[in-house]
Every structure is written in structure tokens, then in C-alpha cells.
């Protein structure tokens, strides 16, 4: 990977050579040494390696919404990755519970006889994603529980439900609070709560599914995407094959139908005690309730489990969740998805196997322990190996937050909401249950490797990334539309820009380049890149020393933010 900079007295030209960023799963160790045979006394494991600032920055790229000098210092003070992760497990500052606490009837805005802008704003605040997106970005910028938030974001791209299909702000908040609240809980609880969540019920049509014609959508996606996957897997995530060499299907269409029968007979809770025939006072903030008249009471068989005839509706749901959660495919399937979200696009089978083993048993007989799984992912030898490991493309949301956090920008979240659509990824608004991108999207010219986020790297979105980098650095003034107070949004505040601190740093070029290298590139800047940045900064001249310092800092930040070196997390 190279960044080629062409500087002149009149301006700066930037030529970017984008390198492939996949990796064949050979970016780290292949597991623990084989045990010694025959009664040899086992040796004690080596003490944790004290983490360097550069490695702390790299961990922050994987486990947060972007490194900051303060976060890097916290990790260094913790001395090692595991200790900092344990600290993060204790934090839970972020929440959507207050947004979820404001359910309204479906006619809430129209019933007030609002018109024009007032009606639009009412619908935006009660039936759209804006309040949630702003909270998401605001938390990502300012809350300390970075690992919880980042894990919940990863989960939201595995267990997907989208505002583009279901329009209720309180319902969207309630669904995503499940992921945020259980990010360090147990994966079984996530499956259980999501199954009876009305937002998901509407999104995948389980709500009001009738025994006369059971809807199969949620049953299928629960297995296909949220738990077992479509083909039988070894514990390391590689496919099992039959005697004919073909992969083995995990389930049949007949089993989808049987599982769908087990999930019939659920409907929305209602506001104000309204009857279940009332589809105006739907409550998206409470779990779905039974509608016995629509429930199939017969026996069902799927995934080698039979639910006997006469079992209650709750027993049917419990058996469904228990069955997919305890299926042997679920540890490797979900573990690999989480690894791809956090660390590597192409983890080795050994890496997947190590994490899947922890998913299956955290060491204390507990399956699905999210704390153990996340810690296993982030402390694995492939995650904590050389900085030259393959890594993954930075998806648009992480590009936005990584740039802003690295700069030191503070925001109520609106500026991010204003720009994320053009980049191709809007939190909580995935185009389908398959997320913004498929987890097996092939890396172009990648020899069979995957690069999921590269699905979003089109000509249009790459130009949008470049323009965003320019606008928030070279054009990053308080007069920008998205940086101003938004008078129609309750609680809106202007963006706090960081230019004073960068002006101070620009007076000492060495310190500024060191900070850019550490925070944006986790200490991997080459001497040639450093020299090129220095030349580009020197080409900026202004008779006002303060203006010159600011513009030199902006130039350096723009060049780095638009470079492939920043676009790929390694």
C-alpha cells in the first residue's frame, strides 16, 4: 500500500493507489502448541505482554468506534488487551431505553391535525430513524462504553431488522436495546428476546402468523442468518461434506415449514388496554402476546427435535430457541460473523475454531457467553499479531466515526446522519435482512477471499468518502450545514470543532505527524509517507501564522483520511 502525494506552492494533488485488503487467514498464530505427552508437567502460560501505544491504537480500531489519544492512553495504562476489555465489560453508559419509553399509536401525528412542517417533524421524531441514528452516533462519539456499543453494532448486522421496512421510533429503539443490553450477556437471550420482539415480528412477518397459512420468513432467517446457517459446519467453520463430496444442508424446506408452525399465534401488545383487533394502538415496546386462535397446537419436528402436540405457545418458542442455540453449527457460524465484524474479513479456520470453542463452553460450562466470545476474538493471536495482518476494509460507519474521533470532533449525531446515506450505510436502515453487505462478498481479484464491506465500495460511495474527508477537514468550518444547530430537532447542538488543538500541534510538525500516525494509522506510517505529508504541509503558506497552522493541519488530516492506508484496518 502506498500514498503518493504531489505538492506544489499552489495546492496539493493526491494520487491514491488502493491496495487489496483481504487476507488468507495467515495473519496470526495457528493456536496453542500441542500438549506434551506422557505426564510432563505443564508449564505456566507466559504473562500478558504489556501493550504498546501502537498496538493499543490497533485494538481501539477493532473494539471501538475509533481511536483517540485518550482511549489509547487508557489501554496502555491497562497494560494489556484483556485487562482493558475487562474494564469495558463493566461499562453500560449507552442506552436507547428513554427513546423506547415513548410508544405512540400509529395515528399519533395525524390525530393532532398537524400539517406541513409540523406534521413532517412529528412523523420524523416518532416514526423514523433520526432520533435513534443521532443517539447511536452521539454515543459512539462521547460515551466510554465503546466495546459494548461496537459489539451491539456488530450484532445489529447479524440479527437484522430495519427501519426501511418498519416505521416506529420507539419500536426501533426497543429492538436495538435488546442488542445493546445483551451485548455482554448470552446469545441465547438475544435469540429469545428478538423472537418475540414486535419490531422483528413485523419485519419478518411472524406477528399474526396464522396456523391456516404459517408465515415462513422469520423461521427461515432465524436459522439461515441468526443461528445455524445453511450448510453443516465443522467447529472451525469449514463446510462438512458427504460421501459424494457435496456440502450437507443444515435444514430442509420441510423443516422451515415445521418451525414456522411452532411460531404461529403471536400478535402485538396494545396500548391503553386496547383489544387485539385494534391496529392503531399497537405497542412496539412490549413483547408480542399470544393469540391462541391462530396457534397450531399440533406436533412439529425440525432439526432432530419434536415438539409434542398440546405444548403451549411459550413452550414452542422456548424449544425453537433452545434448538437453534444448541445446534452444533451455531458456535462456528456466529463466531465467524463476529470475527468478520470486529477484526478480520478472512479469519483462518483455526481462529474460528478457537472462538467457536469458547462460544460452546466459556470454561465454566456456559454456552453463548458473549463476554467470553468477544474477549476470545479480540485477544486471539490472529487479532493481536503483527500489524501487517490482512484486516478488513473500513465500512462507512466506521470511516465516519473513526475520522471524527481521531480529529477530536464532538457531535450530537446529526452531522453523521446527514452524510451516511451517501456513503452507503445508514445504521438501523439496512436494505434487507441480509444486511448492508453479504458476509461472503468476494474481494475483487482476491483469489477466493472475502471482503464484505467492499460491497459498499462503488464509484459513487468512494467519491462520497473522498468528499466527506475534504468537507470535514479542508472545509471543516462551523458554517457547514451539518455542523450547525438544527432548530427543528429537540436538543440539537452545534458540532464542536477541534481546530484549536490542531493549530497548536501544527506548530510542532513532528508531534502532529506522530499523533496522526498513532491515532489514524496505529503507528504504521512509513518514512516515505511521513516525508510526503511533511512536504504537503510545507506547501501551505499564509501570512497569518494561526491560519497557516490550521490549514496545514487540515491538509495533513485530509490526505490521511482519504488514503487507502486509513480505509483499511490492519
Secondary structure as the mmCIF struct_conf table of DSSP 4:
data_model
#
loop_
_struct_conf.conf_type_id
_struct_conf.id
_struct_conf.beg_label_comp_id
_struct_conf.beg_label_asym_id
_struct_conf.beg_label_seq_id
_struct_conf.end_label_comp_id
_struct_conf.end_label_asym_id
_struct_conf.end_label_seq_id
STRN STRN1 UNK A 2 UNK A 8
TURN_TY1_P TURN_TY1_P1 UNK A 9 UNK A 10
STRN STRN2 UNK A 11 UNK A 17
HELX_LH_PP_P HELX_LH_PP_P1 UNK A 18 UNK A 20
BEND BEND1 UNK A 25 UNK A 25
BEND BEND2 UNK A 27 UNK A 28
BEND BEND3 UNK A 31 UNK A 32
HELX_LH_PP_P HELX_LH_PP_P2 UNK A 33 UNK A 37
TURN_TY1_P TURN_TY1_P2 UNK A 38 UNK A 39
HELX_LH_PP_P HELX_LH_PP_P3 UNK A 40 UNK A 52
HELX_RH_AL_P HELX_RH_AL_P1 UNK A 53 UNK A 63
BEND BEND4 UNK A 64 UNK A 66
HELX_RH_AL_P HELX_RH_AL_P2 UNK A 69 UNK A 78
BEND BEND5 UNK A 80 UNK A 80
HELX_RH_AL_P HELX_RH_AL_P3 UNK A 81 UNK A 89
TURN_TY1_P TURN_TY1_P3 UNK A 90 UNK A 90
HELX_RH_AL_P HELX_RH_AL_P4 UNK A 97 UNK A 100
TURN_TY1_P TURN_TY1_P4 UNK A 101 UNK A 101
TURN_TY1_P TURN_TY1_P5 UNK A 106 UNK A 109
HELX_RH_3T_P HELX_RH_3T_P1 UNK A 110 UNK A 112
TURN_TY1_P TURN_TY1_P6 UNK A 113 UNK A 113
HELX_RH_AL_P HELX_RH_AL_P5 UNK A 116 UNK A 127
BEND BEND6 UNK A 128 UNK A 129
HELX_RH_AL_P HELX_RH_AL_P6 UNK A 130 UNK A 142
BEND BEND7 UNK A 144 UNK A 144
HELX_RH_AL_P HELX_RH_AL_P7 UNK A 146 UNK A 156
TURN_TY1_P TURN_TY1_P7 UNK A 157 UNK A 158
BEND BEND8 UNK A 159 UNK A 159
TURN_TY1_P TURN_TY1_P8 UNK A 163 UNK A 165
HELX_RH_AL_P HELX_RH_AL_P8 UNK A 169 UNK A 181
TURN_TY1_P TURN_TY1_P9 UNK A 182 UNK A 184
BEND BEND9 UNK A 185 UNK A 185
STRN STRN3 UNK A 186 UNK A 186
HELX_RH_AL_P HELX_RH_AL_P9 UNK A 187 UNK A 195
TURN_TY1_P TURN_TY1_P10 UNK A 196 UNK A 196
HELX_RH_AL_P HELX_RH_AL_P10 UNK A 198 UNK A 203
TURN_TY1_P TURN_TY1_P11 UNK A 204 UNK A 205
TURN_TY1_P TURN_TY1_P12 UNK A 207 UNK A 208
STRN STRN4 UNK A 210 UNK A 210
TURN_TY1_P TURN_TY1_P13 UNK A 211 UNK A 212
STRN STRN5 UNK A 213 UNK A 213
HELX_RH_AL_P HELX_RH_AL_P11 UNK A 217 UNK A 224
TURN_TY1_P TURN_TY1_P14 UNK A 225 UNK A 226
BEND BEND10 UNK A 227 UNK A 228
BEND BEND11 UNK A 230 UNK A 230
STRN STRN6 UNK A 231 UNK A 231
STRN STRN7 UNK A 233 UNK A 233
TURN_TY1_P TURN_TY1_P15 UNK A 235 UNK A 236
BEND BEND12 UNK A 237 UNK A 237
HELX_LH_PP_P HELX_LH_PP_P4 UNK A 238 UNK A 238
STRN STRN8 UNK A 239 UNK A 239
HELX_LH_PP_P HELX_LH_PP_P5 UNK A 240 UNK A 240
STRN STRN9 UNK A 241 UNK A 241
TURN_TY1_P TURN_TY1_P16 UNK A 243 UNK A 244
BEND BEND13 UNK A 245 UNK A 245
STRN STRN10 UNK A 247 UNK A 247
STRN STRN11 UNK A 249 UNK A 249
BEND BEND14 UNK A 250 UNK A 250
HELX_RH_AL_P HELX_RH_AL_P12 UNK A 253 UNK A 262
TURN_TY1_P TURN_TY1_P17 UNK A 263 UNK A 263
BEND BEND15 UNK A 265 UNK A 265
STRN STRN12 UNK A 266 UNK A 267
STRN STRN13 UNK A 269 UNK A 270
HELX_RH_3T_P HELX_RH_3T_P2 UNK A 271 UNK A 273
TURN_TY1_P TURN_TY1_P18 UNK A 276 UNK A 277
BEND BEND16 UNK A 279 UNK A 281
STRN STRN14 UNK A 282 UNK A 283
TURN_TY1_P TURN_TY1_P19 UNK A 284 UNK A 285
BEND BEND17 UNK A 286 UNK A 286
STRN STRN15 UNK A 289 UNK A 290
HELX_RH_3T_P HELX_RH_3T_P3 UNK A 292 UNK A 294
BEND BEND18 UNK A 298 UNK A 298
STRN STRN16 UNK A 300 UNK A 302
TURN_TY1_P TURN_TY1_P20 UNK A 303 UNK A 304
STRN STRN17 UNK A 305 UNK A 307
HELX_LH_PP_P HELX_LH_PP_P6 UNK A 308 UNK A 308
TURN_TY1_P TURN_TY1_P21 UNK A 309 UNK A 310
HELX_RH_AL_P HELX_RH_AL_P13 UNK A 313 UNK A 326
BEND BEND19 UNK A 327 UNK A 327
HELX_RH_AL_P HELX_RH_AL_P14 UNK A 328 UNK A 342
TURN_TY1_P TURN_TY1_P22 UNK A 343 UNK A 343
BEND BEND20 UNK A 345 UNK A 346
HELX_RH_AL_P HELX_RH_AL_P15 UNK A 349 UNK A 360
BEND BEND21 UNK A 363 UNK A 365
BEND BEND22 UNK A 367 UNK A 368
STRN STRN18 UNK A 369 UNK A 369
HELX_RH_AL_P HELX_RH_AL_P16 UNK A 370 UNK A 379
BEND BEND23 UNK A 380 UNK A 380
TURN_TY1_P TURN_TY1_P23 UNK A 381 UNK A 383
BEND BEND24 UNK A 384 UNK A 385
TURN_TY1_P TURN_TY1_P24 UNK A 387 UNK A 388
BEND BEND25 UNK A 389 UNK A 389
STRN STRN19 UNK A 392 UNK A 393
HELX_RH_AL_P HELX_RH_AL_P17 UNK A 396 UNK A 407
TURN_TY1_P TURN_TY1_P25 UNK A 408 UNK A 408
STRN STRN20 UNK A 410 UNK A 410
BEND BEND26 UNK A 413 UNK A 413
HELX_RH_AL_P HELX_RH_AL_P18 UNK A 414 UNK A 423
TURN_TY1_P TURN_TY1_P26 UNK A 424 UNK A 424
TURN_TY1_P TURN_TY1_P27 UNK A 427 UNK A 428
BEND BEND27 UNK A 431 UNK A 432
TURN_TY1_P TURN_TY1_P28 UNK A 433 UNK A 434
BEND BEND28 UNK A 436 UNK A 437
TURN_TY1_P TURN_TY1_P29 UNK A 439 UNK A 440
HELX_LH_PP_P HELX_LH_PP_P7 UNK A 441 UNK A 441
STRN STRN21 UNK A 442 UNK A 442
HELX_LH_PP_P HELX_LH_PP_P8 UNK A 443 UNK A 443
TURN_TY1_P TURN_TY1_P30 UNK A 444 UNK A 445
BEND BEND29 UNK A 446 UNK A 446
TURN_TY1_P TURN_TY1_P31 UNK A 447 UNK A 448
STRN STRN22 UNK A 450 UNK A 450
HELX_RH_3T_P HELX_RH_3T_P4 UNK A 452 UNK A 456
HELX_RH_AL_P HELX_RH_AL_P19 UNK A 459 UNK A 472
TURN_TY1_P TURN_TY1_P32 UNK A 473 UNK A 475
TURN_TY1_P TURN_TY1_P33 UNK A 478 UNK A 479
BEND BEND30 UNK A 480 UNK A 480
HELX_RH_3T_P HELX_RH_3T_P5 UNK A 481 UNK A 483
BEND BEND31 UNK A 484 UNK A 484
TURN_TY1_P TURN_TY1_P34 UNK A 487 UNK A 488
BEND BEND32 UNK A 489 UNK A 489
TURN_TY1_P TURN_TY1_P35 UNK A 490 UNK A 491
STRN STRN23 UNK A 496 UNK A 496
HELX_RH_AL_P HELX_RH_AL_P20 UNK A 499 UNK A 506
TURN_TY1_P TURN_TY1_P36 UNK A 507 UNK A 507
BEND BEND33 UNK A 508 UNK A 508
HELX_RH_AL_P HELX_RH_AL_P21 UNK A 509 UNK A 521
TURN_TY1_P TURN_TY1_P37 UNK A 522 UNK A 523
HELX_RH_AL_P HELX_RH_AL_P22 UNK A 527 UNK A 538
TURN_TY1_P TURN_TY1_P38 UNK A 539 UNK A 539
BEND BEND34 UNK A 543 UNK A 544
HELX_RH_AL_P HELX_RH_AL_P23 UNK A 545 UNK A 561
TURN_TY1_P TURN_TY1_P39 UNK A 562 UNK A 562
BEND BEND35 UNK A 563 UNK A 563
HELX_RH_AL_P HELX_RH_AL_P24 UNK A 564 UNK A 567
STRN STRN24 UNK A 568 UNK A 569
#
